[in-house]
Amino acid sequence: MDKNKLIIKALEYSAVNHKKEVRKGSNVPYIVHPVEAAMILKDNYFTKEVIAAGLLHDLLENTDVSKEEIQKEFGREVLRLVVGASERLDNREERSWKKRKKHTIKFLKNDADLKIKAVACADKLSNISSMIRDLDNEDAEKFWGKFNAEVEDQKWYYESLVDSLQELEGLKMYEKFKKAVNQLFN
């Protein structure tokens, strides 16, 4: 499958499966987030499989799409990247926010390869950029109240992600991510 066909297919698949979702605390269609993540990956010269994974990265966490469906539609490598960039799914609801985030940080630091780190970085850069835009437009107390964790926990998480993703040093998206974390929390 040529580059554009894979990416267009992933965009369409993601849009259909996220169609009922909006971004937390807003009316912004959810698809804006995976598209932004994919654009970040494209701007950092990643392959079509990595860009497709950026478009699909939240399907396992947020929708009923299965691993089998992603593999059937997009292949083993795209599935591997999507799984790697997702939180551990088994018993997810039973684990606290902090435990889930500690697992993500440890995985990214110790076990994830460069491509998985790139998808995770694009995801987190999109998230934090959205947070900065939203905070500029609303009251801080109301803004922070829509999250599952306090400001200090969010700060710990994002600063830990910067550390876990150090292998991406030199990439434009990692530099932007570090700068955004510093801007939001310091």
SULPE-V286105 format. One line per field, one symbol per residue. phi: phi as a letter, one per 30 degrees, with the letter a starting at -180 (. if undefined). A space follows every 10 residues. Layout:
phi = ???
This chain:
phi = .deddddddd dddddddcdc cbdeibcdee eedddddddd dddciddddd dddddcdcdd dcbddceddd dddbjdddee dddddcdedd heddcdeddd dddedddddc bddedddddd ddeddddddd ddddddcbde ddedddcdbd eddddedddd deddceedej dedddddedd ddddcb
